[in-house]
Amino acid sequence: MIAGAQAFGIDIGGSGIKGAPVDLVNGRFAADRTRIPTPEVSTPEAVAGIVTQLLDQYEVEDGTPVGVAFPAPIKPGKPIDYMANLDQSWVGVDINQLLTQQSGREIHVVNDADAAGLAEVQYGAAKGRRGLVIATTLGTGIGTALIIDGILVPNTELGHLELNGKDAEHYTSDAARSRKELSWEKWGARLTKYYERLEEYFSPELFVVGGGVSKKSEKFFKYIDIETPLVPAALLNDAGIIGAGYFASKQK
């Protein structure tokens, strides 16, 4: 594999599958990433084929920590029981087993929001912070990750908290902002309600806000009125790959 890399990370999304060798010392790519469009019919076999293609392209040897960020709750030793953004044939599949068998390398799969949160805590906006950090991604929905003193609490789905009688992400996501043509101020008021609810339930030390819209944090952060410090994500679209590689490196 590429010199300077200690792991390999892959981020599987509804539109693209991205992979790169990861420098775990500095929390960055050791070489340019490759992006391959997600197959139109995104079955387990089709996606596993692209994962194998990426690993072969970078000549990743068996024994190298390989992590995959995946858009569904991941329960080790149990099959996937919910799928939103890929083919429904994933339901009932043991993804760790499938990808390991298909690729010929041991693979460790983690929820995509969890991967991004881990990356931000280890290398990004929350590096060095103790206590509970809640990382959120504002996009089509709301992804969440809870990390306590560097330890991940996996598969939190706090975008589905009830807010104003509906899923919070239907009311508060970046997609909701676009759909309702909300001003930054009005969206900030909605985000205030959401983050206040998280404060009430969890009393975190820090919120990290990711997703593509985090690049425009200066437009809406000033309208979020909460007690807990709030910072934009630092690693942006690289976080899933870096976090997946880091996660794999910590598995025994």
C-alpha positions, -999 to +999 in steps of 0.1 A: +000+000+000+010+037-002+039+047+020+029+067+051-005+049+054-013+027+084-049+019+074-074+022+045-108+038+047-139+036+025-170+057+027-201+041+011-229+066+002-260+066-019-243+084-048-206+075-045-182+051-029-149+068-019-117+052-006-082+063+003-051+052+023-051+069+058-022+084+076-033+076+112-005+097+127-017+130+112-053+122+105-053+127+067-051+109+034-017+094+025-027+097-012-055+111-033-089+095-027-107+076-055-145+080-060-166+055-079-203+061-085-225+039-064-242+013-087-277+023-098-289-010-084-269-009-052-271-046-041-246-061-016-228-079-044-224-048-066-212-026-037-188-053-025-174-055-060-165-018-058-150-022-023-128-049-037-119-028-067-107+001-045-086-023-023-070-038-054-063-004-069-043+006-039-028-028-034-040-031+001-027-063+017-046-086+040-036-076+076-039-039+068-067-023+089-096-017+065-126+003+077-158+010+059-182+038+068-218+026+059-252+044+060-270+022+084-268+011+120-241-016+124-244-042+151-214-066+151-224-102+145-259-092+135-274-086+101-284-051+089-321-045+099-327-011+083-317+005+050-326+039+037-302+050+010-291+017-007-310-013-022-333-030+003-316-063-004-291-052+022-316-060+050-307-094+065-270-092+053-240-095+077-220-068+061-187-074+079-188-111+068-199-103+032-172-076+026-145-097+042-153-128+021-157-109-012-126-088-008-102-113+007-093-089+035-106-085+070-130-055+070-145-036+099-177-017+092-189+013+112-219+036+108-210+066+087-220+093+112-200+074+139-170+073+116-171+110+110-176+117+147-146+096+156-124+114+131-134+148+145-126+137+180-092+121+171-080+146+146-105+174+140-126+200+157-130+181+190-094+169+193-083+169+229-118+174+243-128+152+273-162+143+284-191+138+260-189+152+225-219+150+202-211+153+165-240+160+141-241+160+103-268+183+088-277+171+053-306+152+038-312+140+074-293+144+106-266+120+115-253+118+151-223+104+169-217+103+207-181+099+219-172+099+256-136+104+264-127+090+230-150+060+233-178+057+207-214+049+217-225+034+184-256+037+163-273+066+179-301+079+157-308+112+174-320+128+142-352+109+149-360+126+182-395+140+182-396+177+176-428+196+170-446+163+166-423+149+139-388+135+134-363+162+142-346+157+108-378+164+089-380+198+107-344+207+112-321+191+085-304+211+058-328+195+034-357+209+054-341+244+052-339+241+014-374+226+011-390+254+032-367+281+017-359+292+053-337+321+060-305+314+080-321+331+110-353+310+108-333+278+103-311+288+133-342+290+154-351+255+145-316+243+152-318+260+186-348+238+195-330+207+183-297+213+201-316+224+233-333+190+233-299+173+230-286+195+259-316+185+280-310+148+275-272+145+274-255+176+288-226+174+264-193+193+266-193+202+229-213+200+197-195+195+164-216+204+134-207+187+101-223+181+067-217+203+036-235+233+051-210+235+079-187+253+055-212+282+058-213+281+096-208+319+098-242+323+082-262+304+108-242+296+140-250+331+153-287+323+154-282+291+174-288+302+210-276+274+234-253+270+264-230+243+250-201+253+228-208+247+191-180+243+165-180+235+128-164+202+117-128+204+105-125+174+083-156+179+062-160+152+035-128+135+045-141+125+079-159+093+069-128+078+053-104+089+080-128+078+108-134+044+092-096+038+089-091+048+125-120+026+137-105-004+119-071+002+135-086-001+170-103-035+164-087-067+177 
